Structures are given as structure tokens and as C-alpha cells.
Amino acid sequence: MNLDAPVSELKGIGKKTEELFHAVGVYTIRDILLYFPRDYISYPDVKDPADLAPGEHAAIYVHITRPPIVNTKSRLKTAILQIGGQAPSHVNSLRCQAPSCGEVEKPEPLAGAKAPGGAQELRAIWFHQPYIRSVLKKGQDYVLYGRVAEKNGILYLEQPLIHSPEQYLDLQKTVQPVYQLTKGLGNNTVKKAVDQALSDCVSDDETAALRDRLPEQIRQKYELCGYAYAIQNIHFPVDVNACIEARKRLVFDEFLLFLLQMHLMKEQEEKTANHLTFSKESILPEIIERLPYQLTGAQQRAMEDVFADLRGPYTMQRLIQGDVGSGKTVIAFSAMLEISLQGYQSAIMAPTDVLARQHANKLTAFCEQMGVDAPVVLLTGSLKAAQKREALEIIRSKKNALIVGTHALFQECVEYANLALVVTDEQHRFGVKQRAGLAEKGELPHYLVMSATPIPRTLAIILYGDLDISVIDEVPAMRLPIKNCVVDPTWRNNAYSFIEKQVAAGHQVYIVCPLVEPSEEMDGENVIEYTKKIRDRFQGIATVGMLHGRMKPEEKNAVMEAFLQGVTQILVSTTVIEVGVDVPNATVMMVENAERFGLAQLHQLRGRVGRGDAQSYCIFMQGKKANTENERLSILNRSNDGFEIAREDLKLRGPGDFFGIRQSGTFSFQLADVFQDMAMLQKASEEAKEILAVDPDLAAPEHFMLKKELRRMAAQSASGERFHI
């Protein structure tokens, strides 16, 4: 079997089904084998309807006395069963009291009504499936498995799967996969395709398509199962333990290949010679002397690392990792100033227009403070045509320009005179393509990444394997620690009174809500209604702004600019301000429904205040009155240290939920989670170093399959295709 053959070569996959697979990123046989389940079903014992609870997945025995009704008048074309009664004696092996079911004449029976035989009333409902009427045969027994939902006090099974009692008993002996789907693509279709691909590929034969890429020595060292076994049991595990073993092996593979790729990339980049020639002495001593404040020891060490890299033999690839408010920006500005004084260009990229403008203003002031006359140019997508033409001309002609912008900095129309330094944040970290694009323009700049995500240093070293790392683990002495409190809604009026006093003292306030607008699915404060409430409460006292992600870019820019300039005193927002501008006058951060946010996110939000000379405060408002304090909020209440919070976050995550784990973020793996699987990540990191220490080119026969896989990944990455590890 050729793993690169199109998925249409599998039986039963025609053109239409092939297009559906393409919609979920499956193009080849390899893709379908590596299209891992998003979740699993381990079928439970059949339950009595009286024991059901909303939100759980449960199985119910039913005996069909009359076929289900089909509500043809409904826009949803629903098929409905009303369930009640007692189980016949021949299903005792299912360990349940199974009800019978009959036709429902009225779609909404009275809440709390009891069905014949004393069983609790229950409904089963299928949307868009009127054919259920012909599937469920009169006089037959079935087991329905699905999610228990509740509406208007009535319980019902939502879109349940239908099995015969015998089929269900067989299913209880297995763990069944659940795949990420798209409209028109059913779970059974994916299962059949995977099963067929596995039957063609999985074999004990060493010449099989799924040959193991790990040497036997490594598998034994870390007690890992074989690759073919892992692929088989991640899809169709013989039991839960087999699934755990399969995941362990595939997670190790993901980490090892990623780390090998990162190390090899770093080796290649380190061989790129530093093409800059500096004719003047470094300005670093003068910068340190002229700053109106004293750098922390960590800041000074990071500054020295960067300046040494700029004059080193190879182009810089460095990460500056520091907590919110730790003073990373001054390091970036200082490096840009050094580059400008040596006659080269530098560029710093910000995530938003507003932050880019603030960077440009601060950089201009920094140049004036240091007595340097150099052009500072701003390039963002919101510039008018004439402004953009002027900015592009300066970038093209001024060889010592300090350039500030958004992603617009790297459009094809931008021609740099001699770009020597690029500064980005972790959210806009360059990939291979962006670096290659600059290289094609004749630019081989130094590269500096700024990260405000405080993760343990050992983890940072592993994940940012292609970058050298400097850590700023001290907060500037002039920064007053933020005072925190965790309260429930009964304290809200006190919070508003406190906010009123802060506004009267000339300060500004952030209020963060989890939702943009009211939601039927989720409880919580929403920005639109909350803003109206706050405007009424603070009428004549403060001007209130509103910000959320659904607003147009120009609207968001205007709102943030008004807050930055002090035109508005209170800003009600979603988490779009998590990575935001520096407003030193903001002294209060109030987070509604704080229990709904993650630890790291709450810490980032808190980092929006405490940036000026005045004492700042953070109010974490729990959505519902609680007898005990939320553990995450308790950690935030006692500590402002981002690194400590990161450590506690790891502890709270614990092993995580095994099934269905998908983490989003900078490092996107199919199965692995860098926090949950940190121990495995460290083992993979150690193994990658050992492999490269003895075989840096992966030329040894035992590393042939690893090298082959890395080449495949590199080829697909270069072509822009999605690739699987």
C-alpha cells in the first residue's frame, strides 16, 4: 500500500466523499491513518430512566410497541419517541429496567408526568432524520445510546445511536473512536475508511507500509509499543490500556520529530554568518546611563546577550522571555537603536494597529531621550494611501530607519534598504517561509522574539529549540505589586463604589466580560448589556467605552485610542485587551465570571494594570456566590509572579482528561500536550540530543526511517501542505 496514494483508492470513497475528506484535511492514505479520533466512547451499562441526569451519556433499553412519530411540520423534521414502562425479563443481562416506547401525539408532554409502569418519562429525539420511523420496527427491542438533555423540566435522549441488545453487549467490550467531522461526513464513513486502510497497511512484516521509525533500542528504553500497533490501537483499541499505550508512543514520536527538526534547523541557521559590520562602539553603556530608571539584573543580562549576538559570528535567533511588565520592550528598542546607529534598518511588529502606533510614539521619545536623530516610520494596514506611499518610500530609501508596524511589514510591496533586525512577539513568530521570503529580498536579519508567556525554563529551552533564550525573571523595582481580591456578586456594589473613587482620583478602569452578547448556551456577563448597565451606573461620573472582537478594526482602534488618551475612563471589553496597549493611568482590572478564564489568561489580563506609579488593583468576580474559593483564583489572589503561576497551572492541569485532549496555542500537535505530557517531552528532548550527539546527520542505518520522516515533513512544510507527524 502506497501511503501517499489518494484516499479515493479506498473502497466506497467516491468523488463526493473524497471532497468531504478534503474538507477535514484528509487527502491521502497516510492522512486517513493519522486522522486520529478526537474522542472515544466506552459504552456503559444500560440505565433505568429514573436514574438519568442531564448532561451525561447513557444507554436505555426500549421495546417498540408503536413506531415513532415524525413531526413534519417542524422545520427540524424531528422523529420522536416517548419512553416508559418496565423491561421484559429476557434482557436481565443488560442490567436495567428497560422501558417500552410508543407514539407521542403531543410534542410537549407535561413536565414530571410518569409513563406506564412507573418509569420516569423520557423522550428520544432525532433531528433531520425522519427515516427513524422505518428503522425502529414494531415489536423489536433496541438499546438507545446518547446524550441526556433537559428542556422545560423534561429529559430526553438527543440524537441517540440505535443498537440491538446483542450489538450493544458486543460494543461494551470495545472502545469506539469518535472523529472530527464536517457536514455530510459521518463517523461511520471515517471508521470504515480507517479500518480498510489499516487492513491494507498494518502488518508484522518489516517491509510493511507502516514500518517502525524508532530503533528497537529506543522503544525498549522508554517502554514504547510498536508504531503499527500504536496506529491500530489509537483508532480501534482493544481496551483502554491499549489506547493509553498507543497514545504514549505517538506522543513520543510527535515530540521527538519536532525536536529533531528544531535542532537541525538551529544548526543550519547557526551556520549563517553575521553579515553586519559595525564601525562604531556599542551604545549600550550610554543607554544604561541615560535611562531614567535602573535596569534589573535580569534586564541587564538579557540586554548584554542581545548586544553580544549583534556583533557575534552568526545571525541572532534569540527569545526574550519575561513576565508582563518585566521590561522587555526597552531591550528591543535599545537593540533597534544600536542597529540604526550602525547604519542599518530594524523593524518591530505589533499584533494590532493601536499597539503599533504606541510603539512608534514610544520609540520616537526613546530616540529623543538618547539624543539620536533617526527616522521612525509607521506602516500598518489602516494607513491612508498617501501615508502608506510615504512610509514605503522611507523604508526603501532610509538605510537607518527604525520601522514599526503590523503584519503589513512583510507584504511583497515592502522594499527594505538593508534590514538587519526583526523583532516580533511570540504570537507572530516567523516561520521558515517568512524567513525565506526575506532572504529572497537579500535580507538575512537578526531575529528577536519577545514572549510574555512565563513557562518553566526547561520547557522553554525544549520548545524554542531553534532559539537562544534569555529570561527576565525580575520585576522593575519601581513597580508596585498589584493588590488582588476574589469576591462574589454580593460585593459588586462595593466594587462599583471603589471604581468610582479611582475615577474621581483621575485613574482609569478595565472591566472584562466573558461574552460579547447574551447566549442561550452559556451563562455569564456579556459586553453589550454590561456596557449599558455601567453607563447607567456611572452616568455623569465617567465616560464608558465598549470593545469586543466583532467590531471592525477601525472601530476597535478608535475605542482603544480614546481610552489611551483618557477620553474614556472605563473600558468594558472581552479578552481582546489581553495583548493590548500600555495605559499607565489604568489602575483597576475587574474580571466578571473570573472562574470562566484560565490561570494564564487571567494573569495576562491583570498585566494590563500596574504599569504606572500609582497603586493598582485587580478584582476577580466569581459569577455565582460560592462557599469555597476557586483554586485558580486563590493562586492569583496570593501571587503576582507569572512564573509561580505557570508552575501552579501545571499542577492544576495534572494528568488532564485522557480522551479528546486538544490544546490550541503556539505549538500545535495532533495528540501531544506540552503541559500534560511534559515528562514525555523531557524524555524526547534528552533522546533527540543523544541521537544528534552521536549521529548529527542521521546517517546511521538505525536512523534511516527517522531521517526519511523528517525529509517528508520538510518537503510538505516547504510546499505549504498540511503535514502529519
ABEGO torsion letter per residue (X at the ends): XBAABBAAABBGBBAAAAAAAAAAGBABAAAAAABBBABBBBBBBBBBAAABBBGBBBBBBBBBABBBBBBAABAAGBBBBBBBEBBBAAAAAAGBBBBBBBBBABABBBBGBBBBGGBBBBBBBBBGBAAAAAABBBGBBBBBBBBBBBBGGBBBBBGBBBBBAAAAAAAAABBBBBBBBBBGBBAAAAAAAAAAAAAAABBABAABABBBABBAAAAAAAGBBBAAAAAAAAABBABAAAAAAAAAAAAAAAAAAAAAAAAAAAAAAAABBBABBBABBBAAAAAAAABABBBBAAAAAAAAAAAAAAABABBBBBBBBBBBGAGAAAAAAAAAAAAAAAGBBBBBBBABAAAAAAAAAAAAAAAAAAGBBBBBBBBBAABBAAAAAAAAAAAAABAABBBBBBAAAABAABBBABBABBBBBAAABBBAAAAAAAAAAGBBBBBBBBBABBBBAAAAAAABAABBBBBBABBBAABBBBBBBBBBAAAAAAAAAAAAAAAAAGBBBBBBBABABBBAABBEBBAAAAAAAAAAAABGABBBBBBBAABBAAAAAAAAAAAAAGABABBBBBAAAABBBBBAABABBBBBGAAABBAAAAAAAAAABGABABBBBBBBBBABBBABBBAAAAAAAABABAAAAAAAAAAAAEAEBABGBBBBEABBBAABBAAAAAAAAAAAAAAAAAAAAABAAGABAAAAAAAAAAAAAAAAAAAGBBBBX
